[in-house]
Amino acid sequence: MEVGRDNPVLSASPEPVRASVEGQRETVEELRAQVALLREQNRRLEHLLRELRRALYGGRSEKLSADERQLAFEDLEGAVSEAEESPVPTLESPSRKVAAKLPPPSRNLGNLPKSLPRVERVIEPDTTKCPCGCGEMVRIGEERTERLDIVPAKLRVLVTIRPKYACRVCEQGVIQAPAPAHLIEGGLPTEGTIAQVLVSKYADHCPLYRQSQIYARCGVELHRSTLADWVGKASFHLRPVADRLTEHLRQSTKLFMDETRAPVLDPGRGRTKTGYLWALARDDRGWSGPDPPGVVYLYAPGRGGQHAERFLRGFTGILQVDAYAGYHRLSTRANEPLTLALCWAHARRKLREVFDRDHSPVAAEGLRRIAELYAIEAEIRGSSPEQRLAERQARTAPLLEAFAVWLRQQRSRVSAKSRLGQKLGYIDRHFDGLGVFLHDGRVEMDSNSVENAIRPLAAYSGAFRSPIPV
């Protein structure tokens, strides 16, 4: 018997064996490349997760600011999206291919605003003749898909031409249309350009040197000092608008107020000093008030209550704030006394800090009781002040009274010097101010409206330490 006659591998011709070995070698190399790709993706994701853990749970000096956390989340989401788009290694058998089952990625399909202009592009088949030779086919329907397209900003030059006219007979008079008024007379920018610079700086928090870089990529050299000069001139012209807005808000019957630190340029010292931006806001949407929402930002060199008193001169009504002691002097003004409504979100935050740290059952019970109050507020949001007041008297008042009883009981059982005792004492000391919303349907439970308006400023100044000129 010949050796290898019954062995299919040995009895096969060399060419198929060589082709099979080459195919397996190519498969191994492809799998190695895919493994290396996934290892790199996993390494990046693990790095981002470590950064997020450090930001959320690290020491105070290592924690990221709000803006830095947003950047970290953006990187994480981008890496996840990249991983979803990358090929996933699969083992292929000669009989079948094993397809990877991934959850469908979340997309914003179907949610594009109807107000956006649509540019339709119809893609017709190469021919509409029936393959059977029956003639032209009839349109029976269509499929529509929408994608979001962005046209980059285009810089252009507005050229103003003012022709001159003279009389050929007398040659004594020349007429010409007067030049239109400009915000910066004889300056380079249009009013739209100045508005773009201001919005980018103060709304989008894009510093002027970065804007200068953006314009340079578009082929226009605008030095930072030039942009700063435009901002200063625009600020001068906008000051009357801000003053009028402040006066208009002070005529309201209910306002919100909050303040945040802001680094301020201090020429000559070689470093910045600390100033404060105060936000004065109106938001009557909770009770369907007739006035539109508005907010104005005011600067003061300090945080003292005298600055709040100066900003609110002429206002008599309800002011919703946190429990900062600087506001207390406003309620004792002889000529223009105010009613201070305090913020339940700050009270809830006190208990949340204890619960997150110690998992205290007392703090958990307090959070549960506050959640009941917020659930009622969610149901009556947008109703008239009369309806809101009636619901609060019928449903919220018993819960708030029970909360007061529970609060006194817990304070008697917990040391006043403990972390929990201090938080409970904070709520008890300000309980009257926290209960103002119970007696007026226009008052909210918290001051989140003004906090949301001032939070971007606090996050920006905290993350980038960009000083403001005063």
C-alpha positions as CSV (number, residue, x, y, z in Angstrom):
1,M,0.0,0.0,0.0
2,E,1.3,3.4,-1.0
3,V,1.9,5.9,1.8
4,G,-0.6,8.8,1.9
5,R,-3.1,7.3,-0.5
6,D,-5.9,7.4,2.2
7,N,-4.9,10.8,3.5
8,P,-6.9,13.5,1.7
9,V,-4.4,16.3,2.5
10,L,-1.3,14.4,1.4
11,S,-3.1,13.0,-1.7
12,A,-4.2,16.5,-2.8
13,S,-2.3,18.4,-5.4
14,P,0.1,21.1,-4.1
15,E,-1.7,24.0,-5.7
16,P,-5.0,23.7,-3.7
17,V,-3.1,23.2,-0.5
18,R,-1.0,26.2,-1.1
19,A,-4.0,28.3,-1.9
20,S,-5.8,27.1,1.3
21,V,-2.7,28.0,3.4
22,E,-2.4,31.4,1.8
23,G,-6.2,32.1,2.5
24,Q,-5.8,31.1,6.1
25,R,-2.7,33.3,6.5
26,E,-4.6,36.3,5.1
27,T,-7.5,35.6,7.5
28,V,-5.1,35.5,10.4
29,E,-3.5,38.8,9.4
30,E,-6.9,40.5,9.0
31,L,-7.9,39.3,12.5
32,R,-4.7,40.6,13.9
33,A,-5.3,44.0,12.4
34,Q,-8.9,44.0,13.8
35,V,-7.7,43.0,17.2
36,A,-5.1,45.8,17.2
37,L,-7.8,48.3,16.2
38,L,-10.1,47.2,19.0
39,R,-7.2,47.2,21.5
40,E,-6.6,50.9,20.6
41,Q,-10.3,51.8,20.9
42,N,-10.5,50.0,24.3
43,R,-7.4,51.9,25.4
44,R,-8.9,55.2,24.5
45,L,-12.2,54.4,26.1
46,E,-10.5,53.3,29.3
47,H,-8.6,56.5,29.4
48,L,-11.7,58.6,29.0
49,L,-13.5,56.6,31.7
50,R,-10.6,57.2,34.1
51,E,-10.7,60.9,33.4
52,L,-14.5,61.0,34.1
53,R,-14.1,59.1,37.3
54,R,-11.4,61.5,38.4
55,A,-13.6,64.5,37.5
56,L,-16.6,63.1,39.4
57,Y,-15.0,61.3,42.4
58,G,-11.5,62.6,42.6
59,G,-10.1,65.1,45.1
60,R,-11.3,68.7,45.0
61,S,-8.2,69.9,43.2
62,E,-8.6,67.2,40.5
63,K,-12.2,67.7,39.8
64,L,-13.1,69.1,36.4
65,S,-15.2,72.2,35.9
66,A,-18.6,72.0,34.2
67,D,-17.2,72.9,30.8
68,E,-14.3,70.5,31.1
69,R,-16.8,67.7,32.0
70,Q,-18.8,68.5,28.9
71,L,-15.6,68.3,26.8
72,A,-14.8,64.9,28.4
73,F,-18.3,63.7,27.6
74,E,-18.0,64.9,24.0
75,D,-14.8,62.9,23.6
76,L,-16.4,59.8,25.2
77,E,-19.5,60.0,22.9
78,G,-17.2,60.5,19.9
79,A,-15.2,57.5,20.8
80,V,-18.3,55.4,21.3
81,S,-19.6,56.5,17.9
82,E,-16.3,55.7,16.3
83,A,-16.4,52.2,17.8
84,E,-19.9,51.7,16.5
85,E,-18.8,52.6,13.0
86,S,-15.7,50.5,13.0
87,P,-15.8,46.9,11.7
88,V,-16.2,44.3,14.4
89,P,-14.0,41.1,14.0
90,T,-16.1,38.0,13.2
91,L,-14.9,34.5,12.7
92,E,-16.0,33.1,9.4
93,S,-16.6,29.4,8.9
94,P,-16.7,27.7,5.5
95,S,-20.4,27.2,5.9
96,R,-21.7,30.5,7.2
97,K,-20.7,34.0,8.5
98,V,-21.5,35.0,12.0
99,A,-22.8,38.6,11.9
100,A,-22.3,40.8,14.9
101,K,-25.5,42.0,16.5
102,L,-25.1,45.6,17.8
103,P,-27.9,47.8,19.2
104,P,-29.0,50.4,16.7
105,P,-27.2,53.7,17.3
106,S,-29.4,56.6,18.5
107,R,-29.9,59.3,15.9
108,N,-31.8,62.5,15.5
109,L,-33.7,61.3,12.4
110,G,-37.1,62.8,11.9
111,N,-36.6,65.5,14.4
112,L,-35.4,68.3,12.2
113,P,-37.3,71.5,12.7
114,K,-40.1,72.2,10.1
115,S,-39.0,75.9,9.9
116,L,-35.6,75.0,8.3
117,P,-35.6,75.6,4.5
118,R,-35.6,72.4,2.4
119,V,-33.6,72.0,-0.7
120,E,-35.1,69.0,-2.6
121,R,-33.0,66.9,-5.0
122,V,-34.9,64.4,-7.1
123,I,-32.9,61.4,-8.2
124,E,-34.5,59.8,-11.2
125,P,-33.7,56.3,-12.6
126,D,-31.6,56.1,-15.7
127,T,-34.6,55.0,-17.7
128,T,-38.4,54.8,-17.0
129,K,-39.1,52.4,-19.8
130,C,-40.6,49.1,-18.8
131,P,-38.1,46.2,-19.2
132,C,-40.9,44.2,-20.9
133,G,-41.3,46.8,-23.6
134,C,-44.7,48.0,-22.5
135,G,-43.8,51.6,-22.7
136,E,-43.2,54.3,-20.1
137,M,-43.7,53.4,-16.4
138,V,-46.0,55.4,-14.2
139,R,-44.8,57.1,-10.9
140,I,-46.6,55.4,-8.0
141,G,-44.8,56.9,-5.0
142,E,-41.6,58.1,-3.6
143,E,-39.2,57.7,-0.7
144,R,-38.0,60.8,1.2
145,T,-34.9,61.1,3.4
146,E,-33.7,64.2,5.2
147,R,-30.2,65.1,6.2
148,L,-29.0,68.2,8.1
149,D,-26.7,70.3,5.9
150,I,-24.7,73.3,7.1
151,V,-23.4,76.1,4.9
152,P,-20.3,77.6,6.4
153,A,-20.3,81.3,7.2
154,K,-19.3,83.4,4.2
155,L,-17.5,86.7,4.6
156,R,-18.4,89.3,2.1
157,V,-17.6,93.0,1.5
158,L,-20.5,95.5,1.2
159,V,-19.5,98.3,-1.2
160,T,-21.5,101.5,-0.9
161,I,-21.4,103.6,-4.0
162,R,-22.7,107.2,-3.9
163,P,-22.7,108.8,-7.4
164,K,-22.1,112.5,-7.8
165,Y,-24.2,114.6,-10.2
166,A,-23.4,118.0,-11.6
167,C,-25.2,120.3,-14.1
168,R,-23.4,120.7,-17.4
169,V,-25.0,124.1,-18.0
170,C,-24.4,126.2,-14.9
171,E,-21.6,124.0,-13.4
172,Q,-22.4,125.5,-10.0
173,G,-24.0,122.6,-8.1
174,V,-23.0,119.0,-7.2
175,I,-25.5,116.7,-5.5
176,Q,-24.8,113.4,-3.8
177,A,-26.8,111.2,-1.5
178,P,-25.8,111.4,2.2
179,A,-23.8,108.6,3.6
180,P,-25.8,106.1,5.7
181,A,-25.3,106.2,9.4
182,H,-22.9,103.5,10.8
183,L,-22.4,102.3,14.3
184,I,-18.7,102.9,13.9
185,E,-18.3,105.9,11.6
186,G,-15.5,105.3,9.1
187,G,-14.9,101.8,10.6
188,L,-14.5,98.5,8.8
189,P,-17.3,96.4,10.2
190,T,-21.0,96.4,9.5
191,E,-23.5,96.1,12.3
192,G,-24.0,92.4,11.5
193,T,-20.2,91.8,11.9
194,I,-20.2,93.5,15.3
195,A,-23.2,91.5,16.4
196,Q,-21.5,88.3,15.4
197,V,-18.4,89.2,17.4
198,L,-20.4,90.1,20.5
199,V,-22.6,87.0,20.4
200,S,-19.5,84.8,19.9
201,K,-17.8,86.4,22.8
202,Y,-20.6,86.7,25.4
203,A,-23.1,84.0,24.4
204,D,-20.8,81.4,23.0
205,H,-17.8,82.3,25.2
206,C,-15.4,82.3,22.3
207,P,-12.5,84.6,23.2
208,L,-11.4,87.3,20.8
209,Y,-8.1,85.7,20.0
210,R,-9.9,82.6,18.9
211,Q,-12.2,84.6,16.8
212,S,-9.2,86.2,15.2
213,Q,-7.9,82.8,14.3
214,I,-11.3,81.8,12.8
215,Y,-11.4,84.9,10.6
216,A,-7.8,84.2,9.5
217,R,-8.8,80.8,8.2
218,C,-11.4,82.6,6.1
219,G,-8.7,84.8,4.6
220,V,-9.3,88.0,6.7
221,E,-6.7,89.2,9.2
222,L,-8.5,90.8,12.1
223,H,-6.2,91.4,15.1
224,R,-7.5,90.7,18.6
225,S,-7.0,94.4,19.5
226,T,-9.2,95.4,16.5
227,L,-12.0,93.1,17.7
228,A,-11.6,94.5,21.3
229,D,-12.0,98.0,19.9
230,W,-15.2,97.0,18.2
231,V,-16.5,95.4,21.4
232,G,-15.8,98.5,23.4
233,K,-17.6,100.8,21.0
234,A,-20.5,98.5,20.8
235,S,-20.7,98.3,24.6
236,F,-20.9,102.1,24.7
237,H,-23.9,102.2,22.3
238,L,-25.6,99.2,24.0
239,R,-25.5,100.6,27.5
240,P,-28.7,102.6,27.1
241,V,-30.4,99.4,26.0
242,A,-29.2,97.5,29.0
243,D,-30.3,100.3,31.3
244,R,-33.7,100.4,29.8
245,L,-34.0,96.6,30.2
246,T,-33.1,96.9,33.8
247,E,-35.6,99.6,34.4
248,H,-38.3,97.5,32.6
249,L,-37.6,94.5,34.8
250,R,-37.7,96.5,38.0
251,Q,-41.3,97.4,37.1
252,S,-42.3,93.7,37.4
253,T,-44.0,92.3,40.5
254,K,-41.8,89.2,40.8
255,L,-38.1,88.7,40.0
256,F,-35.3,86.3,40.5
257,M,-31.7,87.2,41.4
258,D,-28.4,85.4,41.7
259,E,-24.7,86.3,41.6
260,T,-21.5,84.5,40.6
261,R,-17.8,85.3,40.7
262,A,-16.0,86.7,37.7
263,P,-12.2,87.4,37.3
264,V,-11.7,91.0,36.3
265,L,-8.8,92.7,34.6
266,D,-6.9,94.9,37.0
267,P,-4.1,96.8,35.1
268,G,-1.0,97.5,37.2
269,R,-1.3,94.6,39.6
270,G,-0.1,91.9,37.3
271,R,-3.0,89.7,38.1
272,T,-6.8,89.7,38.1
273,K,-9.1,90.6,40.9
274,T,-12.5,89.0,41.9
275,G,-15.7,90.8,40.8
276,Y,-19.3,89.6,40.7
277,L,-21.9,89.4,38.0
278,W,-25.4,89.7,39.2
279,A,-28.3,88.3,37.2
280,L,-31.7,89.9,37.5
281,A,-34.3,87.8,35.7
282,R,-38.0,87.6,35.1
283,D,-39.7,84.3,34.1
284,D,-43.5,84.2,34.5
285,R,-44.0,81.2,32.2
286,G,-44.8,79.0,35.2
287,W,-48.1,80.8,35.8
288,S,-48.7,81.9,32.2
289,G,-47.9,85.5,33.0
290,P,-48.4,88.2,30.3
291,D,-44.8,89.5,30.3
292,P,-42.0,87.8,28.3
293,P,-39.0,86.3,30.1
294,G,-35.9,88.4,30.4
295,V,-32.5,88.7,32.1
296,V,-30.0,91.4,32.6
297,Y,-26.4,91.0,33.9
298,L,-25.0,93.7,36.2
299,Y,-21.5,94.0,37.5
300,A,-20.4,94.9,41.0
301,P,-16.9,94.8,42.6
302,G,-18.3,92.7,45.6
303,R,-21.0,90.5,46.8
304,G,-22.4,92.7,49.6
305,G,-26.1,93.3,49.9
306,Q,-25.7,97.0,49.2
307,H,-25.1,96.1,45.5
308,A,-28.3,94.1,45.3
309,E,-30.1,97.0,47.0
310,R,-28.7,99.4,44.4
311,F,-29.6,97.2,41.5
312,L,-33.2,96.8,42.8
313,R,-33.8,100.4,43.6
314,G,-37.5,101.1,42.7
315,F,-38.6,97.4,42.8
316,T,-41.3,96.4,45.2
317,G,-42.6,92.9,45.0
318,I,-41.4,89.3,45.5
319,L,-37.8,88.5,45.0
320,Q,-36.8,84.8,44.7
321,V,-33.3,84.1,45.7
322,D,-31.1,81.6,47.6
323,A,-30.5,82.0,51.3
324,Y,-27.5,84.2,51.0
325,A,-27.4,86.6,53.9
326,G,-26.7,89.6,51.7
327,Y,-30.3,89.6,50.5
328,H,-31.8,89.9,54.0
329,R,-31.4,93.7,54.2
330,L,-33.8,93.9,51.2
331,S,-36.7,92.7,53.3
332,T,-36.1,95.4,55.9
333,R,-35.9,98.5,53.7
334,A,-38.0,101.3,55.1
335,N,-39.3,102.7,51.8
336,E,-39.3,99.7,49.4
337,P,-39.6,96.5,51.5
338,L,-39.4,93.2,49.5
339,T,-40.8,89.7,50.1
340,L,-38.0,87.2,49.9
341,A,-39.0,83.8,48.5
342,L,-36.3,81.2,49.1
343,C,-35.3,78.2,46.9
344,W,-36.2,74.6,47.6
345,A,-33.6,73.4,45.1
346,H,-30.9,74.7,47.5
347,A,-32.6,73.0,50.5
348,R,-32.8,69.7,48.5
349,R,-29.1,70.1,47.5
350,K,-28.1,70.2,51.2
351,L,-29.8,66.8,51.9
352,R,-28.5,65.4,48.6
353,E,-24.9,66.1,49.7
354,V,-25.4,64.2,52.9
355,F,-27.1,61.3,51.1
356,D,-24.4,61.0,48.4
357,R,-21.7,60.9,51.1
358,D,-23.3,58.9,53.9
359,H,-26.4,57.3,52.5
360,S,-28.3,58.7,55.4
361,P,-31.8,57.3,55.7
362,V,-32.9,60.6,57.3
363,A,-31.6,62.5,54.2
364,A,-33.3,60.0,51.9
365,E,-36.6,60.6,53.7
366,G,-36.2,64.3,53.4
367,L,-35.5,64.0,49.6
368,R,-38.6,61.8,49.3
369,R,-40.8,64.4,50.9
370,I,-39.4,67.2,48.8
371,A,-40.0,65.1,45.7
372,E,-43.7,64.9,46.6
373,L,-43.8,68.7,46.6
374,Y,-42.1,68.9,43.2
375,A,-44.5,66.3,41.7
376,I,-47.4,68.6,42.5
377,E,-45.6,71.6,41.0
378,A,-45.0,69.7,37.8
379,E,-48.7,69.0,37.4
380,I,-49.8,72.7,37.9
381,R,-47.1,74.3,35.9
382,G,-48.6,76.7,33.4
383,S,-51.9,77.1,35.2
384,S,-53.2,80.4,36.4
385,P,-52.0,81.8,39.7
386,E,-55.5,81.2,41.2
387,Q,-55.5,77.5,40.2
388,R,-51.9,77.0,41.4
389,L,-52.8,78.6,44.7
390,A,-55.9,76.5,45.2
391,E,-54.0,73.3,44.4
392,R,-51.2,74.2,46.8
393,Q,-53.5,75.0,49.6
394,A,-55.4,71.7,49.1
395,R,-52.5,69.4,48.4
396,T,-49.1,71.0,49.2
397,A,-50.0,72.7,52.5
398,P,-50.6,69.3,54.4
399,L,-47.4,67.9,53.0
400,L,-45.4,71.0,54.0
401,E,-46.9,71.0,57.5
402,A,-46.0,67.3,57.9
403,F,-42.5,68.1,56.6
404,A,-42.1,70.8,59.4
405,V,-43.1,68.3,62.1
406,W,-40.7,65.7,60.7
407,L,-38.0,68.3,60.5
408,R,-38.3,69.3,64.2
409,Q,-38.3,65.6,65.2
410,Q,-35.1,64.8,63.3
411,R,-33.4,67.9,64.6
412,S,-34.1,66.8,68.2
413,R,-32.5,63.4,67.5
414,V,-29.4,64.5,65.5
415,S,-26.4,66.5,66.8
416,A,-26.6,70.1,65.6
417,K,-22.8,69.9,65.0
418,S,-23.0,66.9,62.7
419,R,-23.1,67.2,58.9
420,L,-26.7,66.1,58.8
421,G,-27.6,68.4,61.7
422,Q,-26.2,71.4,60.0
423,K,-28.2,70.7,56.8
424,L,-31.4,70.2,58.7
425,G,-30.7,73.4,60.7
426,Y,-30.3,75.3,57.4
427,I,-33.7,74.2,56.2
428,D,-35.4,74.9,59.6
429,R,-33.9,78.4,59.8
430,H,-35.2,79.4,56.4
431,F,-38.5,77.5,56.5
432,D,-40.6,80.6,56.4
433,G,-38.9,81.9,53.2
434,L,-39.3,78.4,51.7
435,G,-43.0,78.5,52.4
436,V,-43.7,81.8,50.6
437,F,-44.7,79.9,47.4
438,L,-47.6,78.3,49.4
439,H,-49.4,81.7,49.6
440,D,-48.9,83.1,46.1
441,G,-49.6,81.3,42.9
442,R,-47.0,83.4,41.0
443,V,-44.1,82.2,43.1
444,E,-42.0,79.2,42.1
445,M,-40.6,76.6,44.4
446,D,-37.0,77.4,43.4
447,S,-34.9,79.9,41.7
448,N,-33.7,77.6,38.9
449,S,-34.7,80.1,36.3
450,V,-32.0,82.6,37.2
451,E,-29.5,79.8,38.1
452,N,-29.9,78.4,34.6
453,A,-29.3,81.9,33.2
454,I,-26.1,82.5,35.2
455,R,-24.7,79.0,35.1
456,P,-22.9,79.3,31.7
457,L,-21.1,82.4,33.0
458,A,-20.0,80.6,36.2
459,A,-18.9,77.6,34.2
460,Y,-17.0,79.7,31.7
461,S,-15.2,81.9,34.2
462,G,-14.4,78.8,36.3
463,A,-13.1,76.6,33.4
464,F,-11.1,79.1,31.4
465,R,-10.3,81.8,34.0
466,S,-10.9,84.4,31.3
467,P,-11.0,87.9,32.9
468,I,-13.5,90.5,31.9
469,P,-12.6,94.2,31.5
470,V,-14.4,96.7,33.6
